[in-house]
Amino acid sequence: MTDSKPYIRVAAGLILDARGRLLLGQRPDGKAWPGWWEFPGGKIEAGETVEQALIRELDEELGIHATRVYPWVVHVHEYPKSIVELAFCQVTAWDGEPHGRENQALDWVDPWDIRLDESEHPVAPGGGSLLPAATPPLRWLRLPTRYRISGIGHPDHLAGWLAQLRQELLDGLQLVQFREPHWAGDAGSLQAAFEATLALCRQQGARCLINSCHPHAWWSQADGVQLRAADAARILQQDTRPPGWLGVSAHTEQDIACAQQLQADFVVLGHVHPTDSHPGIPGLGWDRFRTLAMTAGRPVFAIGGQSLDTLEASRRNAAHGIAALSGSLFEAG
């Protein structure tokens, strides 16, 4: 019988500047994995929160004081000799200029320029591999922070929806879900609304997912599927993960566990605040939302009473971003 691997808790910072560039550090000689690139950070000491540990580590490694730290995703990665629990945070503001205080090289890179080699390991633009645990967060970074959900309802409202959607796409919207469970028209008009929404998203370079309440035959046309919690549980039993990007709607620990087993790309968790669509049902609130989100192991969108005004609060409570059926997701003008 072999000894179990040590379990190490680490705070890791994805440091992003105003241009969207990501700061990488190269592990120096004398440390494990020398020459490999990584996200700055280090072990969480006893009695420290993730944020406290990360602020301390960034000061020790880079000589900066992080002033805006967003908890993001907790991810467990098994290395040959250890199991590492990585509490990834996004850092978007700091005092000081990053420099290698441990003689490590630093590089600012565009996350979209990081490619995968033949072994599916990420490679920095200037050459050199990133640590294996860096692969998931690089994919997650490509998810936008705003997720628009349709609520057309009736064929007569389609033109208004498309005009609104076009403007939001021009303003930068990149992720849309077609979801019409209470459509007031016939099946033909519903399919026409879906195809028009999908075509507009494709025209503007945005991804369009389809909700699992709609016919399975339509799923392959979209860029992915948003599974209702009940549908996720059913599909898990069938062992048939839908193609493309996969989101799972969640309300409980069990729903999140199902999303994990399906290897969903993200979770939509809520509702956070009371909403008209859930009369008499209290919202999770931010404390409960954060507790659940930190167990998901993937990005989590907050839903329920969300708008541009709640984006900051959502991110400070471990949300990747917000999902909304109505309300402004962009600055006016």
Secondary structure, 3 states (H helix, E strand, C coil): CCCCCCEEEEEEEEEECCCCCEEEEECCCCCCCCCCEECCEEECCCCCCHHHHHHHHHHHHHCCEEEEEEEEEEEEEECCCCEEEEEEEEEEEEECCCCCCCCCCEEEECHHHCEECCCCCEECCCCCEECHHHHHHHHHCCCCCEEEECCCCCHHHHHHHHHHHHHHHHCCCCEEEECCCCCCCCHHHHHHHHHHHHHHHHHCCCEEEEECCCCHHHHCCCCEEEECHHHHHHHHHHCCCCCCEEEEEECCHHHHHHHHHCCCCEEEEECCCCCCCCCCCCCCHHHHHHHHHCCCCCCEEEECCCCHHHHHHHHHCCCCEEEECCCCCCCCC
